[in-house]
Amino acid sequence: MKAKREIVCLCNSVSRDVIEKAIRDGADTLNKIFDATSAGVGPCGGSCRRKLGPMLDHYLETGTFPEKLKSDNTGKCK
């Protein structure tokens, strides 16, 4: 069972369930996720974007969210 209250964006205290809802409601780009949730636009410079990108990609490819969030550490997040 995944931790739905997992905080993904520490700067703005945005939880995984809020981000998942935004994606299900049509936030199909990182910018739309940022606008809908304020995740990824905190004072840290958006370090959670490394998790948001793979999370969004997984959903767009499969229609489901990954059980465990993984970070893209390649530096190529969209």
Gaussian input, Z-matrix of N, CA and C with variables (Angstrom, degrees):
# hf/3-21g

backbone

0 1
 N
 C     1     B1
 C     2     B2     1     A1
 N     3     B3     2     A2     1     D1
 C     4     B4     3     A3     2     D2
 C     5     B5     4     A4     3     D3
 N     6     B6     5     A5     4     D4
 C     7     B7     6     A6     5     D5
 C     8     B8     7     A7     6     D6
 N     9     B9     8     A8     7     D7
 C    10    B10     9     A9     8     D8
 C    11    B11    10    A10     9     D9
 N    12    B12    11    A11    10    D10
 C    13    B13    12    A12    11    D11
 C    14    B14    13    A13    12    D12
 N    15    B15    14    A14    13    D13
 C    16    B16    15    A15    14    D14
 C    17    B17    16    A16    15    D15
 N    18    B18    17    A17    16    D16
 C    19    B19    18    A18    17    D17
 C    20    B20    19    A19    18    D18
 N    21    B21    20    A20    19    D19
 C    22    B22    21    A21    20    D20
 C    23    B23    22    A22    21    D21
 N    24    B24    23    A23    22    D22
 C    25    B25    24    A24    23    D23
 C    26    B26    25    A25    24    D24
 N    27    B27    26    A26    25    D25
 C    28    B28    27    A27    26    D26
 C    29    B29    28    A28    27    D27
 N    30    B30    29    A29    28    D28
 C    31    B31    30    A30    29    D29
 C    32    B32    31    A31    30    D30
 N    33    B33    32    A32    31    D31
 C    34    B34    33    A33    32    D32
 C    35    B35    34    A34    33    D33
 N    36    B36    35    A35    34    D34
 C    37    B37    36    A36    35    D35
 C    38    B38    37    A37    36    D36
 N    39    B39    38    A38    37    D37
 C    40    B40    39    A39    38    D38
 C    41    B41    40    A40    39    D39
 N    42    B42    41    A41    40    D40
 C    43    B43    42    A42    41    D41
 C    44    B44    43    A43    42    D42
 N    45    B45    44    A44    43    D43
 C    46    B46    45    A45    44    D44
 C    47    B47    46    A46    45    D45
 N    48    B48    47    A47    46    D46
 C    49    B49    48    A48    47    D47
 C    50    B50    49    A49    48    D48
 N    51    B51    50    A50    49    D49
 C    52    B52    51    A51    50    D50
 C    53    B53    52    A52    51    D51
 N    54    B54    53    A53    52    D52
 C    55    B55    54    A54    53    D53
 C    56    B56    55    A55    54    D54
 N    57    B57    56    A56    55    D55
 C    58    B58    57    A57    56    D56
 C    59    B59    58    A58    57    D57
 N    60    B60    59    A59    58    D58
 C    61    B61    60    A60    59    D59
 C    62    B62    61    A61    60    D60
 N    63    B63    62    A62    61    D61
 C    64    B64    63    A63    62    D62
 C    65    B65    64    A64    63    D63
 N    66    B66    65    A65    64    D64
 C    67    B67    66    A66    65    D65
 C    68    B68    67    A67    66    D66
 N    69    B69    68    A68    67    D67
 C    70    B70    69    A69    68    D68
 C    71    B71    70    A70    69    D69
 N    72    B72    71    A71    70    D70
 C    73    B73    72    A72    71    D71
 C    74    B74    73    A73    72    D72
 N    75    B75    74    A74    73    D73
 C    76    B76    75    A75    74    D74
 C    77    B77    76    A76    75    D75
 N    78    B78    77    A77    76    D76
 C    79    B79    78    A78    77    D77
 C    80    B80    79    A79    78    D78
 N    81    B81    80    A80    79    D79
 C    82    B82    81    A81    80    D80
 C    83    B83    82    A82    81    D81
 N    84    B84    83    A83    82    D82
 C    85    B85    84    A84    83    D83
 C    86    B86    85    A85    84    D84
 N    87    B87    86    A86    85    D85
 C    88    B88    87    A87    86    D86
 C    89    B89    88    A88    87    D87
 N    90    B90    89    A89    88    D88
 C    91    B91    90    A90    89    D89
 C    92    B92    91    A91    90    D90
 N    93    B93    92    A92    91    D91
 C    94    B94    93    A93    92    D92
 C    95    B95    94    A94    93    D93
 N    96    B96    95    A95    94    D94
 C    97    B97    96    A96    95    D95
 C    98    B98    97    A97    96    D96
 N    99    B99    98    A98    97    D97
 C   100   B100    99    A99    98    D98
 C   101   B101   100   A100    99    D99
 N   102   B102   101   A101   100   D100
 C   103   B103   102   A102   101   D101
 C   104   B104   103   A103   102   D102
 N   105   B105   104   A104   103   D103
 C   106   B106   105   A105   104   D104
 C   107   B107   106   A106   105   D105
 N   108   B108   107   A107   106   D106
 C   109   B109   108   A108   107   D107
 C   110   B110   109   A109   108   D108
 N   111   B111   110   A110   109   D109
 C   112   B112   111   A111   110   D110
 C   113   B113   112   A112   111   D111
 N   114   B114   113   A113   112   D112
 C   115   B115   114   A114   113   D113
 C   116   B116   115   A115   114   D114
 N   117   B117   116   A116   115   D115
 C   118   B118   117   A117   116   D116
 C   119   B119   118   A118   117   D117
 N   120   B120   119   A119   118   D118
 C   121   B121   120   A120   119   D119
 C   122   B122   121   A121   120   D120
 N   123   B123   122   A122   121   D121
 C   124   B124   123   A123   122   D122
 C   125   B125   124   A124   123   D123
 N   126   B126   125   A125   124   D124
 C   127   B127   126   A126   125   D125
 C   128   B128   127   A127   126   D126
 N   129   B129   128   A128   127   D127
 C   130   B130   129   A129   128   D128
 C   131   B131   130   A130   129   D129
 N   132   B132   131   A131   130   D130
 C   133   B133   132   A132   131   D131
 C   134   B134   133   A133   132   D132
 N   135   B135   134   A134   133   D133
 C   136   B136   135   A135   134   D134
 C   137   B137   136   A136   135   D135
 N   138   B138   137   A137   136   D136
 C   139   B139   138   A138   137   D137
 C   140   B140   139   A139   138   D138
 N   141   B141   140   A140   139   D139
 C   142   B142   141   A141   140   D140
 C   143   B143   142   A142   141   D141
 N   144   B144   143   A143   142   D142
 C   145   B145   144   A144   143   D143
 C   146   B146   145   A145   144   D144
 N   147   B147   146   A146   145   D145
 C   148   B148   147   A147   146   D146
 C   149   B149   148   A148   147   D147
 N   150   B150   149   A149   148   D148
 C   151   B151   150   A150   149   D149
 C   152   B152   151   A151   150   D150
 N   153   B153   152   A152   151   D151
 C   154   B154   153   A153   152   D152
 C   155   B155   154   A154   153   D153
 N   156   B156   155   A155   154   D154
 C   157   B157   156   A156   155   D155
 C   158   B158   157   A157   156   D156
 N   159   B159   158   A158   157   D157
 C   160   B160   159   A159   158   D158
 C   161   B161   160   A160   159   D159
 N   162   B162   161   A161   160   D160
 C   163   B163   162   A162   161   D161
 C   164   B164   163   A163   162   D162
 N   165   B165   164   A164   163   D163
 C   166   B166   165   A165   164   D164
 C   167   B167   166   A166   165   D165
 N   168   B168   167   A167   166   D166
 C   169   B169   168   A168   167   D167
 C   170   B170   169   A169   168   D168
 N   171   B171   170   A170   169   D169
 C   172   B172   171   A171   170   D170
 C   173   B173   172   A172   171   D171
 N   174   B174   173   A173   172   D172
 C   175   B175   174   A174   173   D173
 C   176   B176   175   A175   174   D174
 N   177   B177   176   A176   175   D175
 C   178   B178   177   A177   176   D176
 C   179   B179   178   A178   177   D177
 N   180   B180   179   A179   178   D178
 C   181   B181   180   A180   179   D179
 C   182   B182   181   A181   180   D180
 N   183   B183   182   A182   181   D181
 C   184   B184   183   A183   182   D182
 C   185   B185   184   A184   183   D183
 N   186   B186   185   A185   184   D184
 C   187   B187   186   A186   185   D185
 C   188   B188   187   A187   186   D186
 N   189   B189   188   A188   187   D187
 C   190   B190   189   A189   188   D188
 C   191   B191   190   A190   189   D189
 N   192   B192   191   A191   190   D190
 C   193   B193   192   A192   191   D191
 C   194   B194   193   A193   192   D192
 N   195   B195   194   A194   193   D193
 C   196   B196   195   A195   194   D194
 C   197   B197   196   A196   195   D195
 N   198   B198   197   A197   196   D196
 C   199   B199   198   A198   197   D197
 C   200   B200   199   A199   198   D198
 N   201   B201   200   A200   199   D199
 C   202   B202   201   A201   200   D200
 C   203   B203   202   A202   201   D201
 N   204   B204   203   A203   202   D202
 C   205   B205   204   A204   203   D203
 C   206   B206   205   A205   204   D204
 N   207   B207   206   A206   205   D205
 C   208   B208   207   A207   206   D206
 C   209   B209   208   A208   207   D207
 N   210   B210   209   A209   208   D208
 C   211   B211   210   A210   209   D209
 C   212   B212   211   A211   210   D210
 N   213   B213   212   A212   211   D211
 C   214   B214   213   A213   212   D212
 C   215   B215   214   A214   213   D213
 N   216   B216   215   A215   214   D214
 C   217   B217   216   A216   215   D215
 C   218   B218   217   A217   216   D216
 N   219   B219   218   A218   217   D217
 C   220   B220   219   A219   218   D218
 C   221   B221   220   A220   219   D219
 N   222   B222   221   A221   220   D220
 C   223   B223   222   A222   221   D221
 C   224   B224   223   A223   222   D222
 N   225   B225   224   A224   223   D223
 C   226   B226   225   A225   224   D224
 C   227   B227   226   A226   225   D225
 N   228   B228   227   A227   226   D226
 C   229   B229   228   A228   227   D227
 C   230   B230   229   A229   228   D228
 N   231   B231   230   A230   229   D229
 C   232   B232   231   A231   230   D230
 C   233   B233   232   A232   231   D231

   B1=1.4512
   B2=1.5294
   B3=1.3152
   B4=1.4672
   B5=1.5285
   B6=1.3020
   B7=1.4652
   B8=1.5242
   B9=1.3153
   B10=1.4575
   B11=1.5220
   B12=1.3012
   B13=1.4593
   B14=1.5245
   B15=1.2857
   B16=1.4576
   B17=1.5314
   B18=1.3164
   B19=1.4610
   B20=1.5260
   B21=1.3149
   B22=1.4589
   B23=1.5220
   B24=1.3285
   B25=1.4588
   B26=1.5254
   B27=1.3232
   B28=1.4632
   B29=1.5257
   B30=1.3242
   B31=1.4682
   B32=1.5251
   B33=1.3283
   B34=1.4618
   B35=1.5218
   B36=1.3267
   B37=1.4675
   B38=1.5219
   B39=1.3247
   B40=1.4602
   B41=1.5260
   B42=1.3210
   B43=1.4567
   B44=1.5256
   B45=1.2955
   B46=1.4609
   B47=1.5235
   B48=1.3281
   B49=1.4662
   B50=1.5266
   B51=1.3283
   B52=1.4658
   B53=1.5254
   B54=1.3180
   B55=1.4678
   B56=1.5294
   B57=1.3181
   B58=1.4639
   B59=1.5210
   B60=1.3223
   B61=1.4685
   B62=1.5220
   B63=1.3205
   B64=1.4698
   B65=1.5244
   B66=1.3154
   B67=1.4660
   B68=1.5222
   B69=1.3202
   B70=1.4717
   B71=1.5202
   B72=1.3297
   B73=1.4656
   B74=1.5297
   B75=1.3321
   B76=1.4543
   B77=1.5112
   B78=1.3179
   B79=1.4693
   B80=1.5225
   B81=1.3408
   B82=1.4573
   B83=1.5327
   B84=1.3304
   B85=1.4614
   B86=1.5259
   B87=1.3199
   B88=1.4622
   B89=1.5247
   B90=1.3206
   B91=1.4668
   B92=1.5191
   B93=1.3256
   B94=1.4724
   B95=1.5300
   B96=1.3373
   B97=1.4705
   B98=1.5237
   B99=1.3324
   B100=1.4661
   B101=1.5251
   B102=1.3406
   B103=1.4644
   B104=1.5225
   B105=1.3307
   B106=1.4587
   B107=1.5211
   B108=1.3364
   B109=1.4645
   B110=1.5230
   B111=1.2821
   B112=1.4743
   B113=1.5294
   B114=1.3346
   B115=1.4652
   B116=1.5210
   B117=1.3154
   B118=1.4554
   B119=1.5108
   B120=1.3227
   B121=1.4656
   B122=1.5286
   B123=1.3209
   B124=1.4616
   B125=1.5168
   B126=1.3137
   B127=1.4548
   B128=1.5281
   B129=1.3278
   B130=1.4739
   B131=1.5228
   B132=1.3110
   B133=1.4551
   B134=1.5167
   B135=1.3088
   B136=1.4564
   B137=1.5098
   B138=1.3215
   B139=1.4641
   B140=1.5304
   B141=1.3190
   B142=1.4705
   B143=1.5218
   B144=1.3172
   B145=1.4670
   B146=1.5151
   B147=1.3328
   B148=1.4695
   B149=1.5237
   B150=1.3359
   B151=1.4638
   B152=1.5260
   B153=1.3200
   B154=1.4622
   B155=1.5237
   B156=1.3205
   B157=1.4568
   B158=1.5266
   B159=1.3347
   B160=1.4686
   B161=1.5287
   B162=1.3241
   B163=1.4681
   B164=1.5280
   B165=1.3257
   B166=1.4595
   B167=1.5250
   B168=1.3155
   B169=1.4663
   B170=1.5261
   B171=1.3269
   B172=1.4707
   B173=1.5194
   B174=1.3174
   B175=1.4674
   B176=1.5280
   B177=1.3223
   B178=1.4646
   B179=1.5343
   B180=1.3221
   B181=1.4613
   B182=1.5161
   B183=1.3388
   B184=1.4669
   B185=1.5205
   B186=1.3282
   B187=1.4617
   B188=1.5188
   B189=1.3347
   B190=1.4598
   B191=1.5288
   B192=1.3046
   B193=1.4607
   B194=1.5230
   B195=1.3315
   B196=1.4700
   B197=1.5211
   B198=1.3039
   B199=1.4641
   B200=1.5318
   B201=1.3200
   B202=1.4639
   B203=1.5240
   B204=1.3195
   B205=1.4527
   B206=1.5222
   B207=1.3201
   B208=1.4580
   B209=1.5079
   B210=1.3007
   B211=1.4632
   B212=1.5140
   B213=1.3249
   B214=1.4607
   B215=1.5195
   B216=1.2938
   B217=1.4722
   B218=1.5228
   B219=1.3370
   B220=1.4564
   B221=1.5188
   B222=1.3322
   B223=1.4560
   B224=1.5123
   B225=1.3233
   B226=1.4573
   B227=1.5203
   B228=1.3192
   B229=1.4655
   B230=1.5249
   B231=1.3030
   B232=1.4740
   B233=1.4866
   A1=108.88
   A2=116.14
   A3=118.30
   A4=111.31
   A5=114.46
   A6=120.92
   A7=108.76
   A8=117.62
   A9=122.00
   A10=111.77
   A11=118.83
   A12=121.47
   A13=111.23
   A14=116.44
   A15=120.81
   A16=108.95
   A17=116.83
   A18=121.05
   A19=107.92
   A20=115.94
   A21=121.74
   A22=109.71
   A23=116.90
   A24=122.04
   A25=108.37
   A26=115.29
   A27=119.67
   A28=112.20
   A29=117.93
   A30=120.76
   A31=112.45
   A32=115.87
   A33=120.12
   A34=112.71
   A35=117.10
   A36=123.46
   A37=112.75
   A38=116.06
   A39=120.60
   A40=108.26
   A41=115.09
   A42=120.33
   A43=111.76
   A44=113.97
   A45=121.08
   A46=111.52
   A47=117.56
   A48=119.18
   A49=111.81
   A50=118.46
   A51=121.93
   A52=110.23
   A53=116.50
   A54=120.82
   A55=110.28
   A56=116.86
   A57=120.03
   A58=111.18
   A59=117.35
   A60=120.44
   A61=110.43
   A62=117.15
   A63=120.38
   A64=110.73
   A65=116.86
   A66=120.60
   A67=110.17
   A68=117.12
   A69=120.14
   A70=111.35
   A71=116.84
   A72=121.80
   A73=112.90
   A74=117.56
   A75=119.74
   A76=117.53
   A77=118.55
   A78=120.37
   A79=107.49
   A80=116.29
   A81=120.91
   A82=113.82
   A83=116.02
   A84=122.03
   A85=107.46
   A86=116.09
   A87=118.81
   A88=111.08
   A89=117.50
   A90=119.09
   A91=111.98
   A92=117.20
   A93=119.94
   A94=110.97
   A95=116.36
   A96=119.54
   A97=109.41
   A98=117.15
   A99=120.90
   A100=109.72
   A101=116.77
   A102=121.51
   A103=112.27
   A104=117.08
   A105=121.12
   A106=113.73
   A107=116.86
   A108=118.72
   A109=115.20
   A110=118.90
   A111=126.92
   A112=112.77
   A113=117.34
   A114=120.31
   A115=108.54
   A116=115.93
   A117=120.94
   A118=114.98
   A119=117.15
   A120=119.71
   A121=111.60
   A122=116.03
   A123=120.22
   A124=112.44
   A125=115.71
   A126=121.19
   A127=113.95
   A128=117.98
   A129=119.86
   A130=111.22
   A131=116.98
   A132=120.16
   A133=113.38
   A134=116.65
   A135=120.09
   A136=114.95
   A137=117.84
   A138=119.70
   A139=112.27
   A140=118.39
   A141=120.45
   A142=111.86
   A143=117.72
   A144=120.13
   A145=111.09
   A146=117.29
   A147=120.97
   A148=111.66
   A149=117.24
   A150=120.87
   A151=110.85
   A152=116.84
   A153=120.33
   A154=111.84
   A155=117.38
   A156=121.16
   A157=112.51
   A158=118.26
   A159=119.60
   A160=112.90
   A161=117.22
   A162=121.18
   A163=109.87
   A164=116.80
   A165=121.75
   A166=110.55
   A167=117.77
   A168=121.15
   A169=111.20
   A170=116.46
   A171=120.85
   A172=110.07
   A173=116.80
   A174=120.33
   A175=110.96
   A176=117.58
   A177=120.59
   A178=111.76
   A179=116.93
   A180=120.82
   A181=113.35
   A182=117.26
   A183=120.16
   A184=114.86
   A185=117.55
   A186=119.97
   A187=112.98
   A188=115.64
   A189=121.07
   A190=108.44
   A191=114.93
   A192=120.16
   A193=109.18
   A194=116.78
   A195=118.74
   A196=110.31
   A197=115.20
   A198=120.18
   A199=110.33
   A200=115.15
   A201=120.85
   A202=108.43
   A203=116.27
   A204=120.50
   A205=110.01
   A206=114.81
   A207=121.45
   A208=108.28
   A209=115.86
   A210=121.30
   A211=110.82
   A212=115.72
   A213=121.82
   A214=105.76
   A215=116.33
   A216=120.32
   A217=112.49
   A218=116.27
   A219=119.80
   A220=112.08
   A221=116.58
   A222=120.38
   A223=113.23
   A224=116.55
   A225=120.96
   A226=112.67
   A227=118.18
   A228=119.96
   A229=109.67
   A230=113.64
   A231=120.54
   A232=112.41
   D1=127.75
   D2=-178.07
   D3=-82.52
   D4=151.36
   D5=-179.04
   D6=-80.83
   D7=98.70
   D8=-177.52
   D9=-66.78
   D10=-28.23
   D11=-179.03
   D12=-88.39
   D13=11.15
   D14=176.98
   D15=-58.18
   D16=128.34
   D17=177.73
   D18=-84.65
   D19=120.61
   D20=-179.15
   D21=-94.22
   D22=-44.28
   D23=178.58
   D24=-103.35
   D25=101.98
   D26=-176.52
   D27=-69.04
   D28=-37.59
   D29=-177.38
   D30=-60.94
   D31=-41.66
   D32=-176.57
   D33=-109.07
   D34=10.03
   D35=178.51
   D36=50.88
   D37=48.94
   D38=179.50
   D39=-98.06
   D40=123.83
   D41=-176.22
   D42=-86.42
   D43=162.56
   D44=179.44
   D45=-59.38
   D46=-40.96
   D47=-177.91
   D48=-64.06
   D49=-34.41
   D50=177.18
   D51=-66.98
   D52=-41.64
   D53=179.52
   D54=-67.47
   D55=-43.83
   D56=178.56
   D57=-60.75
   D58=-40.97
   D59=178.63
   D60=-62.94
   D61=-43.22
   D62=179.18
   D63=-60.48
   D64=-41.57
   D65=179.23
   D66=-66.02
   D67=-45.97
   D68=177.86
   D69=-60.91
   D70=-31.63
   D71=-179.04
   D72=-83.86
   D73=4.37
   D74=172.95
   D75=117.67
   D76=0.49
   D77=177.25
   D78=-74.73
   D79=91.87
   D80=-173.34
   D81=-104.79
   D82=14.28
   D83=172.21
   D84=-138.51
   D85=161.66
   D86=177.11
   D87=-61.50
   D88=-40.58
   D89=179.52
   D90=-60.62
   D91=-38.26
   D92=178.15
   D93=-67.66
   D94=-35.77
   D95=175.79
   D96=-64.97
   D97=-44.12
   D98=179.21
   D99=-58.00
   D100=-47.44
   D101=-177.86
   D102=-64.78
   D103=-39.99
   D104=-175.62
   D105=-77.35
   D106=-26.86
   D107=-170.73
   D108=-125.72
   D109=-18.12
   D110=-171.24
   D111=72.72
   D112=4.24
   D113=174.13
   D114=-70.46
   D115=140.46
   D116=175.05
   D117=88.97
   D118=1.69
   D119=-177.73
   D120=-127.02
   D121=30.18
   D122=-178.20
   D123=-85.67
   D124=178.46
   D125=-177.81
   D126=-63.90
   D127=-15.04
   D128=179.24
   D129=-76.90
   D130=-10.12
   D131=-178.25
   D132=94.03
   D133=9.81
   D134=175.76
   D135=89.17
   D136=40.41
   D137=-178.70
   D138=-62.25
   D139=-24.54
   D140=-179.80
   D141=-74.52
   D142=-9.87
   D143=177.79
   D144=-58.86
   D145=-27.41
   D146=178.22
   D147=-65.56
   D148=-21.42
   D149=174.99
   D150=-96.22
   D151=-34.67
   D152=-177.56
   D153=-64.43
   D154=-41.09
   D155=-178.76
   D156=-59.32
   D157=-55.85
   D158=178.48
   D159=-62.08
   D160=-35.09
   D161=178.25
   D162=-62.48
   D163=-47.72
   D164=179.22
   D165=-64.49
   D166=-46.14
   D167=179.83
   D168=-58.08
   D169=-44.08
   D170=179.90
   D171=-61.03
   D172=-44.70
   D173=179.90
   D174=-63.87
   D175=-44.76
   D176=-178.44
   D177=-65.39
   D178=-30.59
   D179=179.92
   D180=-82.60
   D181=-34.43
   D182=-171.21
   D183=-118.18
   D184=-18.52
   D185=-175.48
   D186=80.15
   D187=7.56
   D188=177.93
   D189=-132.66
   D190=164.00
   D191=176.71
   D192=-97.72
   D193=147.62
   D194=178.94
   D195=-65.35
   D196=146.69
   D197=178.44
   D198=-62.48
   D199=-43.79
   D200=-179.63
   D201=-122.36
   D202=133.81
   D203=179.11
   D204=-78.04
   D205=134.80
   D206=177.60
   D207=-119.12
   D208=147.91
   D209=178.32
   D210=-92.13
   D211=140.04
   D212=171.04
   D213=-89.66
   D214=108.53
   D215=-177.60
   D216=-102.47
   D217=19.32
   D218=179.94
   D219=-81.85
   D220=-14.47
   D221=-177.66
   D222=81.15
   D223=13.69
   D224=-176.28
   D225=-114.53
   D226=24.15
   D227=179.67
   D228=-61.68
   D229=142.71
   D230=-177.42
   D231=-70.09

